[in-house]
Amino acid sequence: MSMTVSSNVGVLSSLRSILENEKATHATLAKLSSGKRINGAQDDAAGLAVAVDLIAQLTSTNQAARNGQDALGVADTADAALGDSTDILDRLDQLAMQAGSGALSDSDRQDIQVESDALTSELDRIAHATEFNGAALLSARASLTYQVGAGSVPANDQLAITTGDATAATLGVGGLDLSTQASAAGALGNIGAALQALSSTRATLGAQANRAASAIDDARQSAIGLAAASGSILDANIAEETSNLSRQLILGQAGISVLAQANQDPKAALRLLG
């Protein structure tokens, strides 16, 4: 082996190894401090591209779950109001039956009529007051569409909540006349039809609510899978990185020792000159 003083290849080689190890140590420290395996495109460009796409899908899926929750809220709100309206119709049916009794006087039926008018007014109040985030649900037939999938195919990615008009006039019970036995008998038919209409609307809402709940569950399950997939790409393996750091620190110390030894070689050549 030649001995020189102007060029110390051993020092240059040791220094290169030290710098490479230092770079690797910095990268490992960045992963441990951030908890991420990929902190920049230089760490894994292809992995970062895939992870970015997965995260975008995850964000959309989480929003789909929230949209589904809104749809479920609409169905539940409308159904709760229709439950109150059904109770009112049940009471109107009872009053109509009572008014049809021959044992009542005209004054008794007048009292029944007062309650009937109040109840039909309450039907209208409920219909007009039932809203969800400003959208009227029961004062007219409403159809609200929610995006519950990441695609653009309505049959697969959208969910519609359809309500019904629950005003007294639409139900056919506006201006009920319970002042006579004959009119009370006629009112029973109208009330029965109204009850059937509300039952049909509530059945539709129940089916739509179940579909919204299923859409929410599906979106949440998909979100779990997407989070796991992106995490497997982005998240650092702490045990592995800790092991890497220990190895790099040992290599760093060894490199410094070798560099110090390499710096002694020119001195040996100088001793030959003496």
C-alpha positions in Angstrom: 0.0 0.0 0.0 1.4 3.4 -1.0 2.0 6.1 1.6 1.2 9.7 0.7 0.8 13.1 2.4 -1.0 15.1 -0.3 -4.0 12.8 -0.8 -5.5 10.8 2.0 -8.0 8.4 0.3 -8.8 6.7 3.7 -10.0 10.0 5.2 -12.1 10.8 2.2 -13.7 7.4 2.2 -14.3 7.5 5.9 -15.8 11.0 5.6 -18.2 9.9 2.8 -19.4 7.0 5.0 -19.9 9.3 8.0 -21.9 11.8 5.9 -24.1 9.1 4.4 -24.7 7.6 7.9 -25.5 11.1 9.2 -28.1 11.6 6.4 -29.7 8.3 7.3 -29.7 9.2 11.0 -31.5 12.5 10.3 -34.1 10.6 8.2 -34.6 8.1 11.0 -35.0 10.9 13.6 -37.5 12.6 11.3 -39.6 9.4 11.1 -39.5 8.9 14.8 -40.4 12.5 15.7 -43.3 12.6 13.2 -44.4 9.0 13.4 -44.5 8.9 9.6 -42.4 6.7 7.3 -42.8 9.2 4.5 -42.1 12.8 5.4 -41.4 14.0 1.9 -41.5 12.7 -1.7 -37.8 11.7 -1.5 -38.6 9.1 1.1 -41.0 7.1 -1.2 -42.4 9.0 -4.2 -44.6 6.1 -5.4 -45.8 5.4 -1.9 -46.7 9.0 -1.3 -48.7 9.2 -4.5 -50.8 6.2 -3.5 -51.2 7.5 0.1 -52.4 10.9 -1.1 -55.1 9.2 -3.2 -56.1 7.0 -0.3 -56.4 10.0 2.0 -58.5 11.8 -0.5 -60.8 8.8 -0.7 -60.9 8.6 3.1 -61.9 12.3 3.4 -64.7 11.8 0.8 -65.9 8.6 2.6 -66.0 10.4 6.0 -68.1 13.1 4.4 -70.4 10.5 2.9 -71.0 9.1 6.3 -71.8 12.6 7.6 -74.2 13.1 4.7 -75.8 9.8 5.5 -76.3 10.9 9.1 -78.0 14.1 7.8 -80.3 11.9 5.7 -81.1 9.8 8.7 -81.8 12.9 10.7 -84.3 14.1 8.2 -86.1 10.8 8.2 -86.2 10.7 12.0 -87.3 14.3 12.3 -90.2 13.8 9.9 -91.2 10.5 11.4 -91.3 12.0 15.0 -93.6 14.8 13.8 -95.8 12.4 11.9 -96.1 10.3 15.1 -97.6 13.4 16.8 -99.9 13.9 13.9 -101.0 10.3 14.1 -101.9 10.8 17.8 -104.0 13.8 16.8 -105.8 11.8 14.2 -106.5 9.1 16.7 -108.0 11.7 19.0 -110.1 13.1 16.1 -111.3 9.6 15.4 -112.3 9.2 19.0 -114.1 12.5 18.9 -116.0 11.6 15.7 -117.1 8.4 17.3 -118.2 10.2 20.4 -120.1 12.8 18.3 -122.0 10.0 16.6 -123.6 9.0 19.9 -127.3 9.7 20.1 -126.9 10.4 23.9 -125.2 13.7 23.2 -126.9 17.1 23.0 -126.2 19.8 20.5 -124.2 21.6 23.2 -122.1 18.5 23.8 -121.3 18.3 20.1 -120.4 21.9 20.0 -117.8 21.3 22.7 -116.5 18.4 20.6 -116.3 20.7 17.6 -114.2 23.2 19.5 -111.6 20.5 20.3 -111.7 19.2 16.8 -111.0 22.6 15.3 -108.1 23.0 17.7 -106.7 19.7 16.8 -106.8 20.3 13.1 -105.1 23.6 13.7 -102.4 21.8 15.5 -102.0 19.4 12.6 -101.3 22.4 10.4 -98.9 23.9 12.9 -96.9 20.7 13.1 -96.8 20.3 9.3 -95.5 23.9 8.8 -93.1 23.9 11.8 -91.3 20.6 11.0 -88.0 21.6 9.3 -84.5 20.2 9.1 -81.8 22.9 8.7 -84.3 25.2 7.2 -85.8 22.7 4.8 -89.6 22.2 5.2 -90.5 18.6 5.5 -94.2 18.2 6.0 -95.9 21.4 4.7 -95.5 20.0 1.2 -94.0 16.8 -0.4 -90.3 17.1 -0.1 -87.5 15.1 -1.7 -84.0 15.7 -0.4 -81.0 14.0 -2.0 -77.7 13.2 -0.2 -74.4 12.1 -1.6 -73.5 9.0 0.3 -70.9 7.5 -2.2 -67.7 8.8 -3.8 -69.0 8.1 -7.4 -71.3 10.0 -9.7 -73.9 7.2 -10.3 -77.1 8.3 -8.6 -78.4 4.8 -8.0 -75.1 3.8 -6.3 -73.9 7.0 -4.7 -77.0 9.1 -3.8 -79.8 8.6 -1.4 -83.2 10.5 -1.4 -85.4 11.1 1.6 -89.0 11.7 0.5 -91.6 13.1 2.9 -95.3 13.8 2.4 -97.7 16.8 2.8 -99.2 16.4 6.3 -101.4 19.5 6.4 -105.0 19.1 7.4 -106.3 20.1 4.0 -104.1 17.6 2.2 -105.0 14.8 4.6 -108.7 15.6 4.0 -109.5 16.5 7.6 -109.5 20.3 7.3 -112.8 21.8 8.5 -114.2 18.6 10.0 -117.8 18.9 11.0 -118.7 17.0 14.1 -121.8 19.0 15.0 -124.3 16.3 14.0 -124.5 12.6 14.0 -124.6 12.4 10.2 -121.6 14.7 9.7 -119.6 12.9 12.4 -120.2 9.6 10.6 -118.9 11.1 7.3 -115.9 12.5 9.2 -114.9 9.0 10.3 -114.1 8.1 6.7 -111.9 11.1 6.1 -110.0 10.5 9.4 -109.5 6.8 8.5 -108.1 7.8 5.0 -105.8 10.4 6.7 -104.5 7.8 9.1 -103.7 5.4 6.2 -101.9 8.2 4.3 -99.8 9.0 7.4 -99.0 5.3 7.9 -97.9 5.0 4.3 -95.6 8.0 4.6 -94.1 6.8 7.8 -93.5 3.3 6.3 -91.6 5.0 3.4 -89.6 7.1 5.8 -88.8 4.0 7.9 -87.5 2.2 4.8 -85.4 5.3 3.8 -84.1 5.6 7.4 -82.9 2.0 7.3 -81.2 2.6 4.0 -79.5 5.7 5.3 -78.3 3.7 8.4 -76.9 1.0 6.1 -75.1 3.7 3.9 -73.6 5.2 7.1 -72.3 1.8 8.2 -70.9 1.0 4.8 -69.1 4.4 4.6 -67.6 4.0 8.1 -66.4 0.5 7.3 -64.8 1.7 4.1 -63.2 4.5 6.1 -61.6 2.0 8.4 -60.1 0.1 5.5 -58.9 3.3 3.8 -57.3 4.5 7.0 -55.6 1.2 7.5 -54.3 1.1 3.9 -52.9 4.7 4.1 -51.5 4.1 7.5 -49.6 1.0 6.3 -47.9 3.2 3.7 -47.4 6.4 5.7 -46.9 5.3 9.3 -43.4 4.6 10.6 -42.7 1.2 12.3 -41.3 2.6 15.6 -39.6 -0.6 16.6 -37.9 -0.9 13.3 -36.8 2.8 13.2 -35.6 2.6 16.8 -33.4 -0.3 15.8 -32.2 1.6 12.7 -31.3 4.6 14.9 -29.2 2.4 17.3 -27.3 0.9 14.4 -26.7 4.3 12.8 -25.4 5.8 16.0 -23.0 2.9 16.4 -21.9 3.3 12.8 -21.4 7.0 13.4 -19.2 6.4 16.4 -17.2 3.8 14.4 -16.8 6.1 11.5 -15.4 8.9 13.7 -12.9 6.4 15.1 -11.9 5.2 11.7 -11.5 8.8 10.5 -9.3 9.6 13.4 -7.2 6.5 12.5 -7.0 7.5 8.8 -5.7 10.9 9.8 -2.7 9.2 11.3 -1.5 7.7 8.0 0.2 11.0 6.6 2.1 11.3 9.9 3.6 7.8 9.3 4.8 9.0 5.9 6.3 12.1 7.4 8.3 9.9 9.8 10.0 8.2 6.9 11.3 11.6 5.8 12.8 12.2 9.2 
